[in-house]
Amino acid sequence: MRVQRRCKRVGPVPAGRRDTRSTTLISAAMDELADDRPVLVLNPPDDPGFRALAVGLMDDGVRVPGDLEDRLRERHPHAVVRPRDLAGEQMSVWYVYRDGRWIGSKG
């Protein structure tokens, strides 16, 4: 693997040669950080209906783990939401289990 030690370009990149993909990704990441929504770690990860429900509830303004759990249980009675609590972590991460515990993917 080759690692470039120094940047070869000096000065601004001409407008026609800019890679807008990287600035779009950076912008999206910054928007996500500015949002007060937690990152959801969903299980099972391959259930699109469960994912759509959880994300939809977050889009509707749910911001408390217990509230998300209560709303998910309307369709999935064993659903559990557990916030991750790591010292010094800047973002909020919630583990969301459809069946109340970790289960493997179907694949």
N, C-alpha and C positions, 0 to 999 in steps of 0.2 A: 504494500500500500504506500502510495506517495503522499506526503503531507507538504503543503505549500507553507513556507515559513513567513513570507512577507507578501503583502498585497502589492500587485504590480501596477494597478491603476492609480493615477494621481488626478484628483479633480473630480467633478461631478460626472455621472453617467449621462450620456445624451438621452433625451426623452424617448427616442425611437428604439433604444437598446435596453431599456429597463426591463427587468423581469418582474412583471406585475403579480405573478403568482405568489412570490414570497411576501410581498407587501400585503397582499390580500390575506394570507394566512396569519401574518403577524397582527393585522388589524382585527381579524376574527378572534384571535386569542386574547387580545387586549379587551375587546368587547365582552368576552366571556368572564375575564377577571373583574371587570367593572360591574358586571351583573352580580346580584346578591344570591343567585341560585347556586346550590351546591352541585358538585359533580356526583352523578348517580352511578353506582356500580350495581348493575342489575343482574339478578340471577333467577331463572336461567337467562343467559345472554342471547339465546336464539329463539326467544318468544316475542315476535313482533307486536302482538296484541298487548302483552304486558308492558313492553317498552313504550308503545304509543299511549297507553293509559297513564303510566307514571310521568312521562314527559308532558302530556296534556294537562295533568293536574298541576305540574310545576308552572306551566304556561298560564294556568288559571290563577296563579298567585299563592299556591301552597308553599309555605316556607318553614314549617315546623315538622320535625320527623313524626311526631305522634299524629298530626293532622293528615300527613300523607299516608301513614299506616291505616288510619281509620277509613279514609276514602278508598284506598286500594282494597280493603277488606269487604267493601260492598260487593265486589266481584270475585275476589280471591280471599276467602275467609281465613287463610293461614298466613297471609302476608305479614312480613316483619320489616321494619325500617330501623337501622342502627347507625347513628352518626359515628364516624371515626374521630377519635380525639387524640391527636398526636401533638405533643408539646412543640410549639414554634411553627406549626403548619399554618400557612397563610390562607389556604383555601379550605372550604368545607367539603367533606366527602361523606356521602351516605351510602351504606350498603343496603340494598333493597332486595329482599328474598321473597319470591312469589309463594313458595311452599313452606316458609318459616325457617328454612335451613338451606345450606349450599347443596345444589344438585348439579350433576354433570350435564354437559350439552348432549343433545340427541345424536350429533355427528359421530 
